Amino acid sequence: MSNDLPSHAQTVIVGGGSIGCNTAYHLTKLGHRDVVVLEQGRLTSGTTWHAAGLVVAGLLKSEAECAIYTHGRDLYARLEEETGLPTGFRAVGYLQLATNDERVHEMRRVSAFMRRFGIDNHEISLRQAQELFPIADLGDAKAAFLIPEDGRVNPVDVTMSLARGARMGGARIFEGTRVTEILSRDGTATGVRTEDGRTIHAENVVICGGMWSRQLGEKAGLTLPLQAAEHYYLITESIPGLPRDLPVLEDPSTYTYYREEVGGLMLGLFEPGAASWMLGGIPDGFQFGEIEPDWDRVGPHLEKAYSRVPETMKYGVRKLFCGPESFTPDLAPLVGPTPELRNCWVACGMNSLGILNGAGTGMVLAHWIVDGLPPCDVTGINVNRFTKSEATPAFRRDRTPELLGRMFGQHFPNESFTTARDLRRSVLHDRLAAAGAHFSESHGWELADWFAPSPEEAKVARYSWFRQNWWDWHAEEHRAAREDVIVMDMSAMACFLVQGRDACAMLDRLSCNLIDVPPGRVVYTAWTNEAGGFEADLTVTRLAIDRFLVVVGENSRGHTEMRLRRAIGPDEFVTVTDVTDGRAQINVHGPKSRDLLQRISGADLTNAGFPYMTAREIDVGYANVLAMRVTFVGELGWELHVPATQAVQVYDLIVEAGRDLGLRPAGMQTLNSLRLEKAYRDFGLDVDNTDNPIEAGLGFAVKLDKPGGFIGRDALAAIKARGTPHNRMLQFLLKDPEPLLHGLEPIYLGDAQVGYLQVGGYGHSLGGAVGLGFAELDRPLTAEIVAEGPWRIEIAGHRYEATASLRPLYDPDLTKVRS
């Protein structure tokens, strides 16, 4: 325990591993020099010391992941020049194998996306792969991909080099100083207390405590769903002639990575059916610690790992290492400001990639703290995406064994986790199951993904990058929406009741659109930050002068609530109540939706009596429900917000009333295909906090001249004043009806790559795959350029001709929606 611990610091960082030292280093680079790092043991004594030190990209599927990765790779390559301490970085290359056609297709898709962001992931011949990794048996390999600039570092060395760099910038680092409490007052973090009772007051508290972060945060009321698991690697005895510059080899079919280690070979496992460790909490004194290996459990996995390098079985085992690594429920880090405490930040849950992603994560968090905004999209890593349910011991126990295998296994579109399911079920769940629903999972919710003719057939999901076994059934759902009527359970949509004297003023300040409208109006709006970047897109319905209902997707529930609560001014009277779980949302859409609802309601549902974008309380059978005439599918229809106690009755009435109208239940796959045909945007999928409504084509919902303005107004006004944007979101339709779009596909204008698709699906009404993506030119992207093209979309190495449009290709004039 240090005796010269300061009583105050601008920022206190808890944890001296890769993430803590990276965060301190990057804060000082931004001029934030009064930084204190507190490490309970010695630097790197948690999990950093036993990390494999891989600096390899894997398959990166977002722009943010690419930015975080490349920042770290480039920093580690030059850090020694700055600090004088070696990092052990060696660009030995990174080799990935594909042993089946689906994996080859995935690799070709994703590698093209990665190359756009400076990661030279390219396919090589199997002969070249064999030459690069001569001890591998590539007999079953179908393809190989190489990133020559990738490599490895020494984890301890690189962390010590970062620590020196942080000290050079003014940071102070104290070892042997355990933090036992985060101090707070009035919902704001004010500092920390150490094990011996000393206090450091701070403007910012940053939790970078690795696998200890959850239990430290729990004491302060923070939700950090993080669980340690056993992680194994085996190191063989020295192998004569093994090249020191052997590339890192990754093989999803064996769930193993391979690299040279002191003349031998390291075989690192990310096996299915992994074992969680210390559910109750990590011992404080566990430093430079190991776990006793479970040979019986990992033996079969090791046997499979050896099958890729069978010659190495001639050599003995120098070490079978088992140490803990911490994982999150969705395999994405926990980063950002905590929703429970202001001025409290977190960066943990690296999912065994703390060295790989530590520098980029530290950079993102440092900018977030200093600038107030992150420099890249954080929707997928923001700590506010979870609820307390995912942090329960039972959930962590059940989900963790699946996570390691998920990291290295094969991936498919719309594939869900299989463990820790049924966390949140709609009251209509059993009705949907009986109707043949196959359920996917999103943020804990069980969602009907598609419907089979029978519950038995719904149990079979054959995943593929091509047409899956449910394709024809989903197409029938889509056609029913366009020609007849569908019913959808959308109860996962998050709903917040916002009330009080100042509710209107607060919501108007958050929203780009005008919220001060007459009661009964539904307003679609974006919320933006000070730079004009998206923070949400949602609807706000005015129920009364001082009463509003905010409805947003399940993926934005935590972020929306955090933004609502933190927008309330000190002198404002506003209450925010999450009413999601007390109601069900049943959507009825299609050209026959009015006919159906009129059979079970006495309300006037005509255009005159119930105009588009209005809300009314109507009767449906015995129930009084809030009906909103809105759509996310591009057809006539209503959202029905029903008390949970009456949802089953209302649903049954709808099903019975629609039997002769061609009513079909529809799932999330159909929702996606319908909304993509209509080019409806979705925050967190198509647009993120680095995009803005003007360039995303949502300028119609931005009221720059509304009284009082709104957060982000000046930034958006400046973007608008520049004229036709160079960067614009377009809708694309492939001319060939056979290929599929899933997102990340590069966009070409002529021979120039100008962007990529954020999301893709199939437009059954339009007759081909559709997608949304930003195209960026060095000149204004005019309507003439969009119309003339020529446009092409690259899929797994092949370019397909496409039509591009600024307006929705389906029903651009809203005639169906307003019918």
Secondary structure, DSSP 8 states (H G I E B T S, - for coil): --S---SEEEEEEE--SHHHHHHHHHHHHTT---EEEE-SSSTTTTTGGG---EE------SHHHHHHHHHHHHHHHHHHHHHSS----B---EEEEE-SHHHHHHHHHHHHHHHHTT---EEE-HHHHHHHSTTS--TT--EEEEETT-EE--HHHHHHHHHHHHHHTT-EEESS--EEEEEEETTEEEEEEETTS-EEEEEEEEE--GGGHHHHHHHTT-----EEEEEEEEEES--TT--TT--EEEETTTTEEEEEETTEEEEEE--SS--B--TT---TT--S------HHHHHHHHHHHHHHSGGGGGS-EEEEEEEEEEE-TTS--EEEE-SSSBTEEEEE--TT-HHHHHHHHHHHHHHHHHHSS-SS--TTTBGGG--GGGGSHHHHHHHHHHHHHHHHS---TT----SS--SB--TTHHHHHHTTEEEEEETTEEEEEEE-SSHHHHT-----SS--TTHHHHHHHHHHHHHS-EEEE-TTSEEEEEESTTHHHHHHHHBSS-----TTBEEEEEEE-TTS-EEEEEEEEEEETTEEEEEE-GGGHHHHHHHHHHHS-TT---EEEE-GGGEEEEEEESTTHHHHHHHH--S--STTTS-TTBEEEEEETTEEEEEE---SSSSSEEEEEEEGGGHHHHHHHHHHHTGGGT-EE--HHHHHHHHHHTT---BTTTB-TT--TTTTT-GGG--TTSTT--TTHHHHHHHHHT-S-SEEEEEEEESSSS----S--EEEETTEEEEEEEEEEEETTTTEEEEEEEEE-SS---HHHHHH--EEEEETTEEEEEEEESS-SSSTT-TTTT-
